[in-house]
Amino acid sequence: MRGEKVTNGSIAQIAALLLVVAAVAFGGGYIIAGGPEELAQQYTVGENITVNVKTPGQAEYTSVNMSSGMTVLDAVANVMEIKTELYPFGTAVKTADDQWLTYTVNGGSPTVGMDKYQLEGGENIELMLA
């Protein structure tokens, strides 16, 4: 743009383009996140629920009473001593003797960390040493 004049019209076009890009990015992220149903579910907290947790080496599940919307990490902290470490990708969880823990919920491997998986009630959480 050396030697060219920037006009009010071209500034307005750039601003309009930026607005359209921002709206598409926001709308796409909202849809990917699950829309209004997912957001409503994500922040529902308060109803009393029970989940079951099986720790490494334990044969049976332990029932844990808590509130809906709490996380797997909250349930795990109720049944065993743990340590947490914060990383850019999320919270990592260790046993009291520094062994890494992984988990499943109802037999499946969630795609989020224990601190992000919100509970609805009735879940079976199984912890394994990594």
N, CA, C and O atoms as a GROMACS GRO file, in nm:
protein
  520
    1MET      N    1   0.082  -0.119   0.000
    1MET     CA    2   0.000   0.000   0.000
    1MET      C    3   0.086   0.125   0.000
    1MET      O    4   0.039   0.231   0.039
    2ARG      N    5   0.210   0.114  -0.043
    2ARG     CA    6   0.300   0.228  -0.048
    2ARG      C    7   0.249   0.326  -0.152
    2ARG      O    8   0.228   0.291  -0.268
    3GLY      N    9   0.229   0.447  -0.110
    3GLY     CA   10   0.185   0.551  -0.201
    3GLY      C   11   0.035   0.551  -0.222
    3GLY      O   12  -0.016   0.639  -0.292
    4GLU      N   13  -0.040   0.456  -0.163
    4GLU     CA   14  -0.185   0.454  -0.179
    4GLU      C   15  -0.249   0.516  -0.057
    4GLU      O   16  -0.198   0.507   0.054
    5LYS      N   17  -0.361   0.578  -0.081
    5LYS     CA   18  -0.434   0.640   0.029
    5LYS      C   19  -0.534   0.541   0.086
    5LYS      O   20  -0.602   0.471   0.012
    6VAL      N   21  -0.543   0.535   0.218
    6VAL     CA   22  -0.645   0.453   0.284
    6VAL      C   23  -0.766   0.542   0.303
    6VAL      O   24  -0.758   0.648   0.364
    7THR      N   25  -0.879   0.496   0.250
    7THR     CA   26  -1.001   0.577   0.258
    7THR      C   27  -1.091   0.527   0.369
    7THR      O   28  -1.075   0.416   0.420
    8ASN      N   29  -1.185   0.609   0.405
    8ASN     CA   30  -1.284   0.569   0.506
    8ASN      C   31  -1.361   0.447   0.459
    8ASN      O   32  -1.401   0.364   0.541
    9GLY      N   33  -1.383   0.436   0.328
    9GLY     CA   34  -1.457   0.321   0.274
    9GLY      C   35  -1.381   0.191   0.296
    9GLY      O   36  -1.442   0.090   0.330
   10SER      N   37  -1.248   0.190   0.276
   10SER     CA   38  -1.172   0.068   0.295
   10SER      C   39  -1.160   0.032   0.443
   10SER      O   40  -1.157  -0.085   0.478
   11ILE      N   41  -1.154   0.132   0.530
   11ILE     CA   42  -1.152   0.106   0.674
   11ILE      C   43  -1.285   0.043   0.716
   11ILE      O   44  -1.286  -0.050   0.796
   12ALA      N   45  -1.394   0.092   0.664
   12ALA     CA   46  -1.526   0.037   0.695
   12ALA      C   47  -1.537  -0.107   0.646
   12ALA      O   48  -1.595  -0.191   0.714
   13GLN      N   49  -1.482  -0.137   0.529
   13GLN     CA   50  -1.486  -0.273   0.476
   13GLN      C   51  -1.404  -0.369   0.564
   13GLN      O   52  -1.448  -0.481   0.591
   14ILE      N   53  -1.289  -0.325   0.609
   14ILE     CA   54  -1.206  -0.408   0.697
   14ILE      C   55  -1.278  -0.432   0.830
   14ILE      O   56  -1.277  -0.544   0.881
   15ALA      N   57  -1.338  -0.329   0.885
   15ALA     CA   58  -1.412  -0.342   1.012
   15ALA      C   59  -1.528  -0.439   0.995
   15ALA      O   60  -1.553  -0.522   1.083
   16ALA      N   61  -1.601  -0.429   0.884
   16ALA     CA   62  -1.715  -0.519   0.859
   16ALA      C   63  -1.666  -0.663   0.845
   16ALA      O   64  -1.730  -0.754   0.897
   17LEU      N   65  -1.555  -0.684   0.777
   17LEU     CA   66  -1.499  -0.819   0.762
   17LEU      C   67  -1.459  -0.877   0.897
   17LEU      O   68  -1.487  -0.994   0.925
   18LEU      N   69  -1.395  -0.797   0.981
   18LEU     CA   70  -1.357  -0.843   1.115
   18LEU      C   71  -1.480  -0.879   1.198
   18LEU      O   72  -1.477  -0.977   1.272
   19LEU      N   73  -1.587  -0.803   1.186
   19LEU     CA   74  -1.711  -0.832   1.258
   19LEU      C   75  -1.771  -0.965   1.212
   19LEU      O   76  -1.816  -1.044   1.295
   20VAL      N   77  -1.772  -0.990   1.082
   20VAL     CA   78  -1.827  -1.115   1.028
   20VAL      C   79  -1.742  -1.234   1.076
   20VAL      O   80  -1.798  -1.336   1.118
   21VAL      N   81  -1.610  -1.222   1.071
   21VAL     CA   82  -1.522  -1.330   1.116
   21VAL      C   83  -1.544  -1.358   1.265
   21VAL      O   84  -1.551  -1.474   1.305
   22ALA      N   85  -1.556  -1.254   1.346
   22ALA     CA   86  -1.579  -1.272   1.490
   22ALA      C   87  -1.713  -1.341   1.516
   22ALA      O   88  -1.721  -1.429   1.602
   23ALA      N   89  -1.818  -1.302   1.444
   23ALA     CA   90  -1.950  -1.362   1.462
   23ALA      C   91  -1.950  -1.509   1.423
   23ALA      O   92  -2.009  -1.592   1.493
   24VAL      N   93  -1.884  -1.543   1.313
   24VAL     CA   94  -1.876  -1.683   1.269
   24VAL      C   95  -1.796  -1.765   1.370
   24VAL      O   96  -1.836  -1.877   1.403
   25ALA      N   97  -1.686  -1.712   1.419
   25ALA     CA   98  -1.604  -1.784   1.517
   25ALA      C   99  -1.682  -1.807   1.646
   25ALA      O  100  -1.679  -1.917   1.701
   26PHE      N  101  -1.750  -1.706   1.695
   26PHE     CA  102  -1.828  -1.719   1.818
   26PHE      C  103  -1.942  -1.819   1.798
   26PHE      O  104  -1.962  -1.907   1.882
   27GLY      N  105  -2.015  -1.806   1.690
   27GLY     CA  106  -2.127  -1.897   1.663
   27GLY      C  107  -2.080  -2.040   1.646
   27GLY      O  108  -2.144  -2.133   1.696
   28GLY      N  109  -1.970  -2.060   1.576
   28GLY     CA  110  -1.916  -2.195   1.557
   28GLY      C  111  -1.874  -2.256   1.690
   28GLY      O  112  -1.901  -2.373   1.715
   29GLY      N  113  -1.808  -2.180   1.774
   29GLY     CA  114  -1.767  -2.229   1.905
   29GLY      C  115  -1.886  -2.262   1.992
   29GLY      O  116  -1.884  -2.360   2.066
   30TYR      N  117  -1.991  -2.182   1.985
   30TYR     CA  118  -2.113  -2.205   2.062
   30TYR      C  119  -2.179  -2.336   2.019
   30TYR      O  120  -2.224  -2.414   2.104
   31ILE      N  121  -2.185  -2.360   1.890
   31ILE     CA  122  -2.245  -2.483   1.839
   31ILE      C  123  -2.160  -2.604   1.876
   31ILE      O  124  -2.214  -2.706   1.919
   32ILE      N  125  -2.029  -2.593   1.862
   32ILE     CA  126  -1.939  -2.704   1.897
   32ILE      C  127  -1.951  -2.736   2.046
   32ILE      O  128  -1.944  -2.852   2.085
   33ALA      N  129  -1.970  -2.634   2.130
   33ALA     CA  130  -1.983  -2.654   2.274
   33ALA      C  131  -2.116  -2.718   2.312
   33ALA      O  132  -2.134  -2.756   2.427
   34GLY      N  133  -2.208  -2.731   2.218
   34GLY     CA  134  -2.334  -2.799   2.246
   34GLY      C  135  -2.454  -2.708   2.251
   34GLY      O  136  -2.565  -2.754   2.278
   35GLY      N  137  -2.436  -2.580   2.225
   35GLY     CA  138  -2.551  -2.488   2.225
   35GLY      C  139  -2.609  -2.466   2.362
   35GLY      O  140  -2.543  -2.493   2.463
   36PRO      N  141  -2.733  -2.418   2.369
   36PRO     CA  142  -2.792  -2.382   2.497
   36PRO      C  143  -2.815  -2.501   2.590
   36PRO      O  144  -2.807  -2.487   2.712
   37GLU      N  145  -2.844  -2.618   2.534
   37GLU     CA  146  -2.867  -2.735   2.619
   37GLU      C  147  -2.742  -2.772   2.696
   37GLU      O  148  -2.748  -2.797   2.816
   38GLU      N  149  -2.628  -2.776   2.627
   38GLU     CA  150  -2.502  -2.812   2.692
   38GLU      C  151  -2.463  -2.708   2.797
   38GLU      O  152  -2.416  -2.744   2.905
   39LEU      N  153  -2.481  -2.581   2.767
   39LEU     CA  154  -2.447  -2.477   2.864
   39LEU      C  155  -2.535  -2.486   2.987
   39LEU      O  156  -2.487  -2.469   3.099
   40ALA      N  157  -2.664  -2.513   2.968
   40ALA     CA  158  -2.755  -2.527   3.082
   40ALA      C  159  -2.713  -2.644   3.169
   40ALA      O  160  -2.714  -2.634   3.291
   41GLN      N  161  -2.677  -2.755   3.107
   41GLN     CA  162  -2.637  -2.874   3.181
   41GLN      C  163  -2.505  -2.849   3.253
   41GLN      O  164  -2.487  -2.891   3.367
   42GLN      N  165  -2.414  -2.781   3.189
   42GLN     CA  166  -2.281  -2.760   3.243
   42GLN      C  167  -2.286  -2.685   3.375
   42GLN      O  168  -2.202  -2.710   3.462
   43TYR      N  169  -2.380  -2.594   3.393
   43TYR     CA  170  -2.381  -2.510   3.512
   43TYR      C  171  -2.492  -2.546   3.611
   43TYR      O  172  -2.520  -2.468   3.702
   44THR      N  173  -2.556  -2.662   3.593
   44THR     CA  174  -2.657  -2.706   3.688
   44THR      C  175  -2.588  -2.770   3.806
   44THR      O  176  -2.525  -2.875   3.793
   45VAL      N  177  -2.598  -2.708   3.922
   45VAL     CA  178  -2.532  -2.758   4.042
   45VAL      C  179  -2.634  -2.754   4.155
   45VAL      O  180  -2.716  -2.663   4.164
   46GLY      N  181  -2.627  -2.854   4.242
   46GLY     CA  182  -2.708  -2.845   4.362
   46GLY      C  183  -2.790  -2.967   4.397
   46GLY      O  184  -2.807  -2.995   4.516
   47GLU      N  185  -2.840  -3.041   4.301
   47GLU     CA  186  -2.920  -3.159   4.330
   47GLU      C  187  -2.831  -3.266   4.393
   47GLU      O  188  -2.719  -3.288   4.347
   48ASN      N  189  -2.880  -3.333   4.496
   48ASN     CA  190  -2.803  -3.439   4.560
   48ASN      C  191  -2.797  -3.562   4.470
   48ASN      O  192  -2.900  -3.608   4.420
   49ILE      N  193  -2.677  -3.613   4.450
   49ILE     CA  194  -2.657  -3.731   4.366
   49ILE      C  195  -2.562  -3.828   4.435
   49ILE      O  196  -2.495  -3.793   4.533
   50THR      N  197  -2.558  -3.950   4.383
   50THR     CA  198  -2.463  -4.050   4.431
   50THR      C  199  -2.387  -4.105   4.313
   50THR      O  200  -2.446  -4.136   4.209
   51VAL      N  201  -2.256  -4.117   4.326
   51VAL     CA  202  -2.172  -4.181   4.226
   51VAL      C  203  -2.093  -4.291   4.294
   51VAL      O  204  -2.083  -4.293   4.417
   52ASN      N  205  -2.036  -4.381   4.216
   52ASN     CA  206  -1.958  -4.492   4.270
   52ASN      C  207  -1.815  -4.480   4.221
   52ASN      O  208  -1.791  -4.456   4.102
   53VAL      N  209  -1.720  -4.496   4.312
   53VAL     CA  210  -1.578  -4.481   4.279
   53VAL      C  211  -1.503  -4.607   4.321
   53VAL      O  212  -1.515  -4.654   4.434
   54LYS      N  213  -1.424  -4.661   4.227
   54LYS     CA  214  -1.337  -4.775   4.257
   54LYS      C  215  -1.193  -4.729   4.242
   54LYS      O  216  -1.152  -4.687   4.134
   55THR      N  217  -1.116  -4.737   4.351
   55THR     CA  218  -0.977  -4.694   4.350
   55THR      C  219  -0.886  -4.812   4.314
   55THR      O  220  -0.929  -4.927   4.324
   56PRO      N  221  -0.762  -4.786   4.273
   56PRO     CA  222  -0.670  -4.895   4.237
   56PRO      C  223  -0.654  -4.994   4.353
   56PRO      O  224  -0.633  -4.954   4.467
   57GLY      N  225  -0.664  -5.122   4.321
   57GLY     CA  226  -0.648  -5.226   4.421
   57GLY      C  227  -0.773  -5.257   4.500
   57GLY      O  228  -0.775  -5.351   4.580
   58GLN      N  229  -0.879  -5.180   4.479
   58GLN     CA  230  -1.005  -5.201   4.550
   58GLN      C  231  -1.095  -5.290   4.465
   58GLN      O  232  -1.107  -5.269   4.345
   59ALA      N  233  -1.160  -5.389   4.527
   59ALA     CA  234  -1.245  -5.482   4.454
   59ALA      C  235  -1.386  -5.426   4.432
   59ALA      O  236  -1.450  -5.457   4.331
   60GLU      N  237  -1.433  -5.344   4.523
   60GLU     CA  238  -1.570  -5.292   4.517
   60GLU      C  239  -1.571  -5.141   4.500
   60GLU      O  240  -1.473  -5.072   4.529
   61TYR      N  241  -1.684  -5.091   4.453
   61TYR     CA  242  -1.704  -4.947   4.442
   61TYR      C  243  -1.743  -4.890   4.578
   61TYR      O  244  -1.806  -4.957   4.660
   62THR      N  245  -1.704  -4.765   4.602
   62THR     CA  246  -1.745  -4.690   4.720
   62THR      C  247  -1.846  -4.585   4.674
   62THR      O  248  -1.819  -4.511   4.580
   63SER      N  249  -1.962  -4.578   4.739
   63SER     CA  250  -2.064  -4.478   4.704
   63SER      C  251  -2.025  -4.343   4.764
   63SER      O  252  -1.983  -4.335   4.880
   64VAL      N  253  -2.039  -4.239   4.684
   64VAL     CA  254  -2.006  -4.103   4.727
   64VAL      C  255  -2.127  -4.015   4.704
   64VAL      O  256  -2.177  -4.007   4.592
   65ASN      N  257  -2.174  -3.949   4.808
   65ASN     CA  258  -2.285  -3.854   4.797
   65ASN      C  259  -2.227  -3.716   4.774
   65ASN      O  260  -2.136  -3.673   4.844
   66MET      N  261  -2.282  -3.647   4.674
   66MET     CA  262  -2.234  -3.514   4.640
   66MET      C  263  -2.344  -3.436   4.571
   66MET      O  264  -2.459  -3.480   4.572
   67SER      N  265  -2.312  -3.324   4.511
   67SER     CA  266  -2.410  -3.243   4.439
   67SER      C  267  -2.386  -3.254   4.289
   67SER      O  268  -2.272  -3.266   4.243
   68SER      N  269  -2.496  -3.251   4.212
   68SER     CA  270  -2.482  -3.256   4.067
   68SER      C  271  -2.397  -3.138   4.022
   68SER      O  272  -2.398  -3.031   4.082
   69GLY      N  273  -2.323  -3.160   3.915
   69GLY     CA  274  -2.235  -3.056   3.863
   69GLY      C  275  -2.095  -3.062   3.920
   69GLY      O  276  -2.003  -3.001   3.866
   70MET      N  277  -2.077  -3.134   4.030
   70MET     CA  278  -1.942  -3.152   4.083
   70MET      C  279  -1.867  -3.244   3.987
   70MET      O  280  -1.928  -3.306   3.900
   71THR      N  281  -1.737  -3.253   4.003
   71THR     CA  282  -1.654  -3.324   3.906
   71THR      C  283  -1.606  -3.459   3.958
   71THR      O  284  -1.618  -3.491   4.076
   72VAL      N  285  -1.548  -3.536   3.864
   72VAL     CA  286  -1.486  -3.663   3.902
   72VAL      C  287  -1.377  -3.636   4.006
   72VAL      O  288  -1.361  -3.713   4.100
   73LEU      N  289  -1.302  -3.528   3.989
   73LEU     CA  290  -1.197  -3.494   4.085
   73LEU      C  291  -1.254  -3.475   4.225
   73LEU      O  292  -1.193  -3.518   4.323
   74ASP      N  293  -1.370  -3.412   4.236
   74ASP     CA  294  -1.436  -3.395   4.366
   74ASP      C  295  -1.470  -3.531   4.426
   74ASP      O  296  -1.449  -3.553   4.546
   75ALA      N  297  -1.523  -3.622   4.345
   75ALA     CA  298  -1.559  -3.755   4.394
   75ALA      C  299  -1.435  -3.833   4.439
   75ALA      O  300  -1.436  -3.896   4.544
   76VAL      N  301  -1.330  -3.827   4.359
   76VAL     CA  302  -1.206  -3.900   4.392
   76VAL      C  303  -1.146  -3.847   4.522
   76VAL      O  304  -1.099  -3.925   4.604
   77ALA      N  305  -1.148  -3.716   4.540
   77ALA     CA  306  -1.092  -3.657   4.662
   77ALA      C  307  -1.169  -3.700   4.787
   77ALA      O  308  -1.116  -3.691   4.898
   78ASN      N  309  -1.292  -3.748   4.769
   78ASN     CA  310  -1.372  -3.795   4.882
   78ASN      C  311  -1.339  -3.938   4.922
   78ASN      O  312  -1.377  -3.981   5.031
   79VAL      N  313  -1.268  -4.013   4.837
   79VAL     CA  314  -1.242  -4.154   4.869
   79VAL      C  315  -1.094  -4.187   4.887
   79VAL      O  316  -1.062  -4.294   4.939
   80MET      N  317  -1.005  -4.098   4.845
   80MET     CA  318  -0.863  -4.127   4.862
   80MET      C  319  -0.783  -3.998   4.866
   80MET      O  320  -0.827  -3.893   4.819
   81GLU      N  321  -0.664  -4.008   4.924
   81GLU     CA  322  -0.575  -3.893   4.929
   81GLU      C  323  -0.508  -3.879   4.792
   81GLU      O  324  -0.453  -3.976   4.740
   82ILE      N  325  -0.512  -3.760   4.735
   82ILE     CA  326  -0.454  -3.737   4.602
   82ILE      C  327  -0.370  -3.610   4.604
   82ILE      O  328  -0.376  -3.529   4.696
   83LYS      N  329  -0.290  -3.597   4.498
   83LYS     CA  330  -0.213  -3.476   4.471
   83LYS      C  331  -0.251  -3.431   4.331
   83LYS      O  332  -0.280  -3.514   4.244
   84THR      N  333  -0.252  -3.302   4.309
   84THR     CA  334  -0.280  -3.251   4.175
   84THR      C  335  -0.166  -3.163   4.129
   84THR      O  336  -0.099  -3.097   4.209
   85GLU      N  337  -0.145  -3.162   3.997
   85GLU     CA  338  -0.045  -3.074   3.935
   85GLU      C  339  -0.111  -3.006   3.817
   85GLU      O  340  -0.177  -3.070   3.736
   86LEU      N  341  -0.092  -2.875   3.807
   86LEU     CA  342  -0.151  -2.798   3.699
   86LEU      C  343  -0.055  -2.792   3.580
   86LEU      O  344   0.063  -2.762   3.596
   87TYR      N  345  -0.110  -2.819   3.462
   87TYR     CA  346  -0.035  -2.812   3.337
   87TYR      C  347  -0.117  -2.730   3.238
   87TYR      O  348  -0.236  -2.707   3.262
   88PRO      N  349  -0.057  -2.684   3.128
   88PRO     CA  350  -0.133  -2.607   3.030
   88PRO      C  351  -0.256  -2.682   2.976
   88PRO      O  352  -0.355  -2.620   2.939
   89PHE      N  353  -0.250  -2.815   2.970
   89PHE     CA  354  -0.361  -2.893   2.918
   89PHE      C  355  -0.465  -2.925   3.023
   89PHE      O  356  -0.573  -2.973   2.989
   90GLY      N  357  -0.437  -2.899   3.151
   90GLY     CA  358  -0.533  -2.926   3.257
   90GLY      C  359  -0.466  -2.976   3.384
   90GLY      O  360  -0.345  -2.963   3.402
   91THR      N  361  -0.548  -3.034   3.470
   91THR     CA  362  -0.500  -3.082   3.599
   91THR      C  363  -0.467  -3.231   3.590
   91THR      O  364  -0.549  -3.310   3.545
   92ALA      N  365  -0.348  -3.268   3.634
   92ALA     CA  366  -0.307  -3.409   3.639
   92ALA      C  367  -0.322  -3.454   3.784
   92ALA      O  368  -0.300  -3.376   3.877
   93VAL      N  369  -0.360  -3.581   3.802
   93VAL     CA  370  -0.389  -3.632   3.935
   93VAL      C  371  -0.296  -3.748   3.967
   93VAL      O  372  -0.274  -3.837   3.884
   94LYS      N  373  -0.241  -3.745   4.090
   94LYS     CA  374  -0.152  -3.850   4.138
   94LYS      C  375  -0.204  -3.905   4.270
   94LYS      O  376  -0.282  -3.840   4.340
   95THR      N  377  -0.161  -4.026   4.304
   95THR     CA  378  -0.188  -4.082   4.435
   95THR      C  379  -0.100  -4.010   4.537
   95THR      O  380  -0.012  -3.932   4.499
   96ALA      N  381  -0.122  -4.037   4.663
   96ALA     CA  382  -0.041  -3.975   4.768
   96ALA      C  383   0.106  -4.013   4.756
   96ALA      O  384   0.193  -3.938   4.800
   97ASP      N  385   0.135  -4.132   4.695
   97ASP     CA  386   0.274  -4.174   4.678
   97ASP      C  387   0.325  -4.149   4.535
   97ASP      O  388   0.412  -4.220   4.485
   98ASP      N  389   0.269  -4.047   4.470
   98ASP     CA  390   0.316  -3.994   4.341
   98ASP      C  391   0.301  -4.088   4.221
   98ASP      O  392   0.384  -4.084   4.130
   99GLN      N  393   0.199  -4.170   4.218
   99GLN     CA  394   0.170  -4.251   4.098
   99GLN      C  395   0.056  -4.182   4.022
   99GLN      O  396  -0.044  -4.143   4.082
  100TRP      N  397   0.072  -4.169   3.889
  100TRP     CA  398  -0.029  -4.104   3.806
  100TRP      C  399  -0.155  -4.187   3.801
  100TRP      O  400  -0.150  -4.310   3.800
  101LEU      N  401  -0.270  -4.118   3.798
  101LEU     CA  402  -0.399  -4.185   3.789
  101LEU      C  403  -0.468  -4.153   3.657
  101LEU      O  404  -0.462  -4.040   3.609
  102THR      N  405  -0.533  -4.253   3.599
  102THR     CA  406  -0.624  -4.233   3.487
  102THR      C  407  -0.760  -4.281   3.534
  102THR      O  408  -0.772  -4.340   3.642
  103TYR      N  409  -0.864  -4.255   3.453
  103TYR     CA  410  -0.997  -4.295   3.498
  103TYR      C  411  -1.088  -4.329   3.381
  103TYR      O  412  -1.065  -4.290   3.266
  104THR      N  413  -1.193  -4.405   3.414
  104THR     CA  414  -1.302  -4.431   3.319
  104THR      C  415  -1.432  -4.395   3.390
  104THR      O  416  -1.440  -4.397   3.513
  105VAL      N  417  -1.533  -4.363   3.310
  105VAL     CA  418  -1.667  -4.340   3.362
  105VAL      C  419  -1.760  -4.434   3.288
  105VAL      O  420  -1.771  -4.428   3.165
  106ASN      N  421  -1.826  -4.520   3.362
  106ASN     CA  422  -1.917  -4.620   3.303
  106ASN      C  423  -1.846  -4.702   3.195
  106ASN      O  424  -1.906  -4.738   3.094
  107GLY      N  425  -1.718  -4.732   3.217
  107GLY     CA  426  -1.641  -4.815   3.126
  107GLY      C  427  -1.578  -4.742   3.009
  107GLY      O  428  -1.501  -4.804   2.935
  108GLY      N  429  -1.607  -4.614   2.988
  108GLY     CA  430  -1.551  -4.538   2.877
  108GLY      C  431  -1.446  -4.439   2.924
  108GLY      O  432  -1.448  -4.394   3.039
  109SER      N  433  -1.355  -4.406   2.835
  109SER     CA  434  -1.249  -4.309   2.867
  109SER      C  435  -1.291  -4.169   2.823
  109SER      O  436  -1.294  -4.142   2.702
  110PRO      N  437  -1.322  -4.080   2.916
  110PRO     CA  438  -1.361  -3.943   2.879
  110PRO      C  439  -1.248  -3.868   2.810
  110PRO      O  440  -1.130  -3.901   2.827
  111THR      N  441  -1.285  -3.767   2.734
  111THR     CA  442  -1.186  -3.687   2.661
  111THR      C  443  -1.144  -3.563   2.738
  111THR      O  444  -1.071  -3.479   2.685
  112VAL      N  445  -1.189  -3.551   2.862
  112VAL     CA  446  -1.151  -3.437   2.946
  112VAL      C  447  -1.090  -3.488   3.077
  112VAL      O  448  -1.108  -3.604   3.113
  113GLY      N  449  -1.020  -3.401   3.145
  113GLY     CA  450  -0.959  -3.437   3.272
  113GLY      C  451  -1.062  -3.452   3.383
  113GLY      O  452  -1.177  -3.411   3.369
  114MET      N  453  -1.019  -3.512   3.494
  114MET     CA  454  -1.108  -3.534   3.608
  114MET      C  455  -1.170  -3.404   3.659
  114MET      O  456  -1.282  -3.404   3.709
  115ASP      N  457  -1.096  -3.295   3.647
  115ASP     CA  458  -1.145  -3.166   3.697
  115ASP      C  459  -1.249  -3.102   3.606
  115ASP      O  460  -1.311  -3.003   3.644
  116LYS      N  461  -1.269  -3.157   3.486
  116LYS     CA  462  -1.364  -3.100   3.390
  116LYS      C  463  -1.489  -3.188   3.370
  116LYS      O  464  -1.590  -3.138   3.320
  117TYR      N  465  -1.484  -3.314   3.407
  117TYR     CA  466  -1.596  -3.405   3.384
  117TYR      C  467  -1.701  -3.385   3.495
  117TYR      O  468  -1.680  -3.424   3.610
  118GLN      N  469  -1.813  -3.323   3.459
  118GLN     CA  470  -1.918  -3.295   3.557
  118GLN      C  471  -2.012  -3.415   3.570
  118GLN      O  472  -2.050  -3.477   3.471
  119LEU      N  473  -2.048  -3.444   3.694
  119LEU     CA  474  -2.128  -3.562   3.724
  119LEU      C  475  -2.278  -3.530   3.730
  119LEU      O  476  -2.318  -3.422   3.775
  120GLU      N  477  -2.359  -3.626   3.685
  120GLU     CA  478  -2.504  -3.612   3.688
  120GLU      C  479  -2.567  -3.703   3.792
  120GLU      O  480  -2.679  -3.680   3.836
  121GLY      N  481  -2.495  -3.808   3.831
  121GLY     CA  482  -2.546  -3.905   3.928
  121GLY      C  483  -2.554  -4.044   3.867
  121GLY      O  484  -2.593  -4.059   3.752
  122GLY      N  485  -2.518  -4.144   3.946
  122GLY     CA  486  -2.526  -4.281   3.901
  122GLY      C  487  -2.403  -4.330   3.825
  122GLY      O  488  -2.399  -4.447   3.787
  123GLU      N  489  -2.305  -4.247   3.803
  123GLU     CA  490  -2.186  -4.288   3.729
  123GLU      C  491  -2.101  -4.385   3.811
  123GLU      O  492  -2.097  -4.377   3.934
  124ASN      N  493  -2.034  -4.477   3.741
  124ASN     CA  494  -1.934  -4.565   3.799
  124ASN      C  495  -1.798  -4.517   3.751
  124ASN      O  496  -1.767  -4.525   3.633
  125ILE      N  497  -1.718  -4.468   3.844
  125ILE     CA  498  -1.587  -4.413   3.813
  125ILE      C  499  -1.482  -4.514   3.858
  125ILE      O  500  -1.481  -4.555   3.974
  126GLU      N  501  -1.394  -4.554   3.767
  126GLU     CA  502  -1.288  -4.647   3.803
  126GLU      C  503  -1.154  -4.579   3.780
  126GLU      O  504  -1.127  -4.526   3.672
  127LEU      N  505  -1.070  -4.582   3.883
  127LEU     CA  506  -0.936  -4.524   3.876
  127LEU      C  507  -0.833  -4.632   3.853
  127LEU      O  508  -0.842  -4.741   3.910
  128MET      N  509  -0.735  -4.603   3.769
  128MET     CA  510  -0.626  -4.696   3.740
  128MET      C  511  -0.494  -4.623   3.752
  128MET      O  512  -0.486  -4.502   3.729
  129LEU      N  513  -0.390  -4.697   3.786
  129LEU     CA  514  -0.255  -4.639   3.786
  129LEU      C  515  -0.207  -4.631   3.644
  129LEU      O  516  -0.221  -4.726   3.567
  130ALA      N  517  -0.149  -4.519   3.608
  130ALA     CA  518  -0.100  -4.501   3.469
  130ALA      C  519   0.036  -4.564   3.452
  130ALA      O  520   0.093  -4.560   3.343
   0.00000   0.00000   0.00000
